[in-house]
Amino acid sequence: MTLGATKRATLIWSTFSLAFWSLIFGVFTALGFDFLFVNKSHSTTKKMPVSVKMPDVL
């Protein structure tokens, strides 16, 4: 509003911005941020055998 925008335009922009960033951080949280932060101390740990099946949660 201090830059000449109307209250309605500011409300629309704020709503869009909040929804957009919520979606982005929600997706990153669901992915676990693993691709952004690599923890090198866990790179030599033993991995689960391929034959082990994770139980279905749902």
C-alpha positions in Angstrom: 0.0 0.0 0.0 2.9 2.3 0.6 4.1 1.7 -3.0 0.7 2.7 -4.4 -1.1 -0.6 -4.4 -4.7 -0.9 -3.4 -5.8 -2.9 -0.4 -7.5 -5.4 -2.6 -4.3 -6.0 -4.7 -2.3 -6.3 -1.6 -4.7 -8.8 -0.1 -4.6 -10.9 -3.4 -0.8 -10.8 -3.6 -0.4 -11.7 0.1 -2.9 -14.6 -0.2 -1.1 -15.9 -3.4 2.3 -15.6 -1.8 1.3 -17.4 1.4 -0.3 -20.2 -0.6 2.7 -20.5 -2.8 5.3 -20.6 -0.1 3.2 -23.0 2.0 3.1 -25.4 -1.0 6.8 -25.1 -1.6 7.8 -25.8 2.0 5.2 -28.5 2.3 6.6 -30.3 -0.7 10.2 -29.9 0.6 9.1 -31.2 4.0 7.5 -34.2 2.4 10.7 -34.9 0.5 12.7 -34.5 3.7 15.1 -31.9 2.3 17.5 -34.8 1.6 18.5 -33.3 -1.7 19.5 -30.0 -0.1 21.4 -31.1 2.9 23.8 -34.1 2.5 25.0 -35.5 5.8 28.3 -37.0 5.0 28.7 -38.8 8.3 25.8 -41.2 7.3 27.2 -42.0 3.9 29.2 -45.0 5.2 26.4 -46.5 7.2 25.0 -49.9 6.3 22.0 -49.7 4.1 18.9 -51.9 4.4 19.0 -55.1 2.3 16.9 -54.9 -0.8 14.8 -57.9 0.2 13.4 -56.1 3.2 9.9 -54.7 2.5 8.7 -51.8 4.5 5.2 -52.3 6.1 2.3 -50.5 4.5 1.2 -47.7 6.8 -2.1 -47.0 5.2 
